[in-house]
Amino acid sequence: MKIHFTQRASEHLKALPHETQKRIAKKMRFYVFYEDPLQFAEHLVEPREGEYRFRVGDYRIIFDVIGDKIFILAIRKRDKAYRR
């Protein structure tokens, strides 16, 4: 699978501390290394932005899957990821 960041997700990533950016990038490489990266994802119960999420420390990577592509929609701290 390939990963694509939306403009908004790219902005979220750039706003994070450099060490956090590196940690997220490393974890995303880990996920896409596997044939089925969704085995590491959680399906969101009430998706407002995306169908799935990855957990990277205190951050949640919200995404959708279309074909063989993962579209990263948002990167948020856990305490803000699920607010309505």
Backbone as ProteinMPNN parsed JSONL, in Angstrom:
{"seq_chain_A": "MKIHFTQRASEHLKALPHETQKRIAKKMRFYVFYEDPLQFAEHLVEPREGEYRFRVGDYRIIFDVIGDKIFILAIRKRDKAYRR", "coords_chain_A": {"N_chain_A": [[0.839, -1.186, 0.0], [0.326, 2.298, -0.531], [1.008, 5.492, 0.898], [-0.724, 8.517, 1.195], [-0.81, 11.896, 2.024], [-3.264, 14.216, 2.955], [-3.659, 17.737, 2.302], [-4.362, 19.048, 4.678], [-3.648, 17.123, 6.623], [-0.905, 17.066, 6.186], [-0.245, 19.625, 7.047], [-0.933, 19.366, 9.752], [1.022, 17.509, 10.532], [3.417, 18.933, 10.049], [3.198, 20.881, 11.99], [3.838, 19.654, 14.325], [6.257, 18.769, 16.91], [9.666, 18.155, 15.917], [10.783, 15.638, 16.67], [8.481, 14.143, 17.163], [7.354, 14.144, 14.624], [9.253, 12.551, 13.301], [8.898, 10.154, 14.673], [6.264, 9.47, 13.966], [6.558, 9.218, 11.171], [8.327, 7.044, 11.054], [6.748, 5.026, 12.18], [4.661, 4.92, 10.312], [6.044, 3.965, 8.079], [6.622, 1.43, 9.072], [3.999, 0.342, 9.255], [3.131, 0.26, 6.507], [4.889, -1.544, 5.468], [3.922, -4.073, 5.843], [1.786, -6.541, 4.313], [-0.924, -6.313, 4.86], [-1.71, -3.604, 6.26], [-3.914, -2.786, 7.681], [-4.355, -4.517, 9.709], [-3.225, -3.438, 11.914], [-4.748, -1.297, 12.456], [-7.546, 0.496, 13.85], [-10.983, 0.244, 13.395], [-13.103, 2.943, 13.1], [-15.87, 3.701, 15.158], [-17.895, 5.669, 14.931], [-17.391, 7.211, 12.358], [-16.266, 10.404, 11.468], [-14.415, 11.737, 10.049], [-12.633, 9.885, 8.882], [-12.456, 6.338, 8.151], [-10.775, 4.732, 9.633], [-8.135, 4.387, 12.148], [-4.752, 4.812, 13.134], [-2.627, 4.247, 15.908], [-0.153, 6.175, 17.339], [1.797, 6.518, 19.795], [0.76, 9.184, 21.767], [-0.741, 10.182, 19.74], [-3.204, 10.149, 17.117], [-3.736, 8.806, 13.988], [-5.795, 9.544, 11.543], [-7.545, 8.008, 8.928], [-8.496, 6.974, 5.559], [-9.075, 4.218, 3.346], [-8.57, 3.627, -0.006], [-8.75, 1.553, -2.564], [-5.514, 0.498, -3.14], [-4.362, 2.423, -1.591], [-3.588, 4.463, 1.205], [-5.109, 7.136, 2.624], [-4.161, 9.73, 4.484], [-5.913, 11.664, 6.659], [-6.033, 13.256, 8.945], [-4.037, 14.239, 11.767], [-3.902, 13.953, 15.091], [-3.706, 14.781, 18.6], [-4.523, 12.37, 21.071], [-6.455, 13.191, 22.993], [-7.884, 15.097, 21.612], [-8.728, 13.955, 19.312], [-11.165, 12.591, 19.145], [-13.211, 14.27, 19.779], [-16.4, 15.834, 19.534]], "CA_chain_A": [[0.0, 0.0, 0.0], [1.02, 3.582, -0.543], [0.413, 6.488, 1.791], [-0.869, 9.882, 0.692], [-1.271, 12.838, 3.039], [-4.03, 15.357, 2.475], [-3.032, 19.015, 2.653], [-4.615, 19.303, 6.096], [-2.824, 16.199, 7.409], [0.48, 17.541, 6.058], [-0.124, 20.786, 7.933], [-0.924, 18.843, 11.119], [2.326, 16.888, 10.758], [4.444, 19.98, 10.099], [3.024, 21.669, 13.212], [4.299, 18.864, 15.468], [7.7, 18.807, 17.165], [10.449, 17.357, 14.973], [10.902, 14.255, 17.152], [7.179, 13.506, 16.962], [7.254, 13.918, 13.18], [10.092, 11.396, 12.977], [8.261, 8.963, 15.237], [5.104, 9.153, 13.131], [7.062, 8.743, 9.877], [8.884, 5.703, 11.264], [5.634, 4.107, 12.406], [3.941, 4.762, 9.049], [6.856, 3.043, 7.267], [6.394, 0.105, 9.654], [2.671, -0.13, 8.877], [2.993, -0.054, 5.083], [5.775, -2.655, 5.156], [3.122, -5.283, 5.889], [0.825, -6.721, 3.229], [-2.217, -5.808, 5.32], [-1.49, -2.685, 7.378], [-5.146, -2.581, 8.447], [-4.329, -5.363, 10.902], [-2.769, -2.588, 13.01], [-5.666, -0.156, 12.541], [-8.844, 0.342, 14.499], [-12.098, 0.788, 12.628], [-13.8, 3.926, 13.933], [-17.277, 3.373, 15.359], [-18.688, 6.75, 14.347], [-16.41, 8.005, 11.596], [-16.635, 11.736, 10.999], [-13.392, 12.15, 9.089], [-12.114, 8.716, 8.194], [-12.974, 5.062, 8.62], [-9.804, 4.015, 10.457], [-7.097, 5.158, 12.815], [-3.559, 4.192, 13.692], [-2.174, 4.874, 17.146], [1.289, 6.409, 17.434], [1.946, 7.191, 21.085], [-0.406, 9.985, 22.146], [-1.351, 10.72, 18.53], [-4.058, 9.292, 16.316], [-3.646, 9.071, 12.557], [-7.118, 9.247, 10.999], [-7.347, 7.772, 7.498], [-9.376, 6.153, 4.737], [-8.394, 3.362, 2.381], [-9.224, 3.545, -1.309], [-7.908, 0.662, -3.361], [-4.266, 0.147, -2.45], [-3.807, 3.669, -1.049], [-4.036, 4.975, 2.496], [-5.184, 8.592, 2.599], [-4.104, 10.288, 5.828], [-6.805, 12.82, 6.681], [-5.77, 14.111, 10.106], [-3.132, 13.766, 12.812], [-4.311, 14.695, 16.281], [-3.471, 14.18, 19.919], [-5.62, 11.499, 21.45], [-7.52, 13.898, 23.713], [-8.642, 15.948, 20.689], [-9.057, 13.197, 18.107], [-12.521, 12.05, 19.107], [-14.2, 15.268, 20.218], [-17.452, 16.168, 18.561]], "C_chain_A": [[0.879, 1.243, 0.0], [0.265, 4.548, 0.355], [0.407, 7.847, 1.111], [-1.423, 10.744, 1.822], [-2.113, 13.914, 2.369], [-3.281, 16.621, 2.888], [-3.172, 19.288, 4.148], [-3.762, 18.398, 6.982], [-1.353, 16.597, 7.344], [0.725, 18.73, 6.975], [-0.093, 20.35, 9.397], [0.454, 18.283, 11.453], [3.421, 17.939, 10.916], [4.373, 20.804, 11.382], [3.538, 20.938, 14.457], [5.792, 19.045, 15.695], [8.436, 17.823, 16.252], [10.551, 15.887, 15.402], [9.595, 13.485, 16.962], [6.959, 13.221, 15.486], [8.038, 12.673, 12.783], [9.46, 10.099, 13.482], [7.071, 8.523, 14.395], [5.56, 8.6, 11.786], [7.599, 7.319, 9.994], [7.761, 4.676, 11.419], [4.841, 3.881, 11.122], [4.718, 3.839, 8.108], [6.673, 1.608, 7.759], [5.053, -0.459, 9.182], [2.609, -0.547, 7.413], [3.937, -1.165, 4.633], [4.982, -3.956, 5.056], [2.104, -5.32, 4.755], [-0.546, -6.155, 3.597], [-2.022, -4.874, 6.516], [-2.746, -2.439, 8.216], [-5.216, -3.492, 9.668], [-3.888, -4.572, 12.135], [-3.719, -1.417, 13.269], [-6.908, -0.523, 13.342], [-9.893, 0.965, 13.588], [-12.866, 1.727, 13.546], [-15.293, 3.622, 13.974], [-18.183, 4.404, 14.702], [-17.762, 7.657, 13.546], [-16.981, 9.339, 11.13], [-15.658, 12.205, 9.934], [-12.92, 10.984, 8.244], [-12.657, 7.451, 8.831], [-12.073, 4.39, 9.654], [-8.891, 4.98, 11.198], [-5.946, 4.24, 13.19], [-3.241, 4.939, 14.975], [-0.659, 4.975, 17.102], [1.5, 7.215, 18.711], [0.662, 7.898, 21.473], [-1.16, 10.538, 20.944], [-2.185, 9.67, 17.822], [-3.969, 9.756, 14.874], [-4.974, 8.608, 11.964], [-6.98, 9.102, 9.487], [-8.48, 6.972, 6.875], [-8.512, 5.306, 3.825], [-9.233, 3.336, 1.115], [-8.297, 2.734, -2.198], [-6.689, 0.25, -2.566], [-3.588, 1.379, -1.859], [-4.436, 4.003, 0.297], [-3.979, 6.494, 2.409], [-5.251, 9.1, 4.033], [-4.896, 11.593, 5.81], [-6.5, 13.786, 7.814], [-4.785, 13.424, 11.04], [-3.431, 14.615, 14.036], [-3.863, 13.99, 17.548], [-4.726, 13.416, 20.321], [-6.771, 12.261, 22.101], [-8.357, 14.804, 22.817], [-9.162, 15.179, 19.479], [-10.522, 12.81, 18.009], [-13.583, 13.021, 19.588], [-15.193, 15.547, 19.111], [-17.547, 17.652, 18.403]], "O_chain_A": [[2.017, 1.229, 0.47], [-0.946, 4.437, 0.546], [1.405, 8.271, 0.527], [-2.384, 10.366, 2.492], [-1.724, 14.46, 1.337], [-2.379, 16.573, 3.724], [-2.218, 19.707, 4.803], [-3.212, 18.854, 7.984], [-0.633, 16.48, 8.336], [1.778, 18.831, 7.604], [0.674, 20.891, 10.193], [0.993, 18.548, 12.528], [4.255, 17.842, 11.817], [5.38, 21.365, 11.815], [3.657, 21.541, 15.524], [6.517, 19.43, 14.778], [7.889, 16.79, 15.867], [10.417, 14.992, 14.568], [9.615, 12.298, 16.636], [6.432, 12.166, 15.131], [7.548, 11.84, 12.021], [9.488, 9.076, 12.798], [6.894, 7.332, 14.141], [5.003, 7.612, 11.308], [7.349, 6.485, 9.124], [7.826, 3.586, 10.85], [4.392, 2.764, 10.866], [4.118, 3.019, 7.413], [6.58, 0.68, 6.956], [4.982, -1.612, 8.756], [2.079, -1.615, 7.107], [3.796, -1.676, 3.522], [5.331, -4.84, 4.273], [1.623, -4.284, 4.295], [-1.241, -5.589, 2.754], [-2.153, -5.304, 7.662], [-2.654, -1.938, 9.336], [-6.036, -3.275, 10.56], [-4.145, -4.985, 13.265], [-3.509, -0.639, 14.199], [-7.261, -1.694, 13.484], [-9.713, 2.07, 13.077], [-13.24, 1.343, 14.654], [-15.904, 3.323, 12.948], [-19.129, 4.05, 13.998], [-17.394, 8.74, 14.001], [-18.03, 9.397, 10.488], [-16.015, 12.966, 9.035], [-12.823, 11.093, 7.022], [-13.244, 7.486, 9.912], [-12.538, 3.579, 10.455], [-8.862, 6.183, 10.938], [-6.133, 3.068, 13.515], [-3.55, 6.123, 15.108], [0.033, 3.988, 16.858], [1.394, 8.442, 18.707], [-0.404, 7.284, 21.505], [-2.122, 11.288, 21.113], [-1.919, 8.471, 17.91], [-4.109, 10.943, 14.576], [-5.24, 7.408, 11.896], [-6.38, 9.952, 8.83], [-9.305, 6.377, 7.569], [-7.355, 5.637, 3.563], [-10.433, 3.062, 1.146], [-7.199, 3.174, -2.539], [-6.803, -0.281, -1.461], [-2.374, 1.381, -1.651], [-5.641, 3.85, 0.501], [-2.921, 7.069, 2.149], [-6.26, 8.928, 4.717], [-4.59, 12.509, 5.046], [-6.685, 14.995, 7.67], [-4.707, 12.197, 11.097], [-3.243, 15.832, 14.027], [-3.666, 12.775, 17.572], [-5.841, 13.781, 19.951], [-7.936, 12.004, 21.795], [-9.435, 15.237, 23.222], [-9.958, 15.71, 18.704], [-11.066, 12.712, 16.909], [-14.735, 12.633, 19.785], [-14.87, 15.503, 17.924], [-18.372, 18.138, 17.629]]}, "name": "protein", "num_of_chains": 1, "seq": "MKIHFTQRASEHLKALPHETQKRIAKKMRFYVFYEDPLQFAEHLVEPREGEYRFRVGDYRIIFDVIGDKIFILAIRKRDKAYRR"}
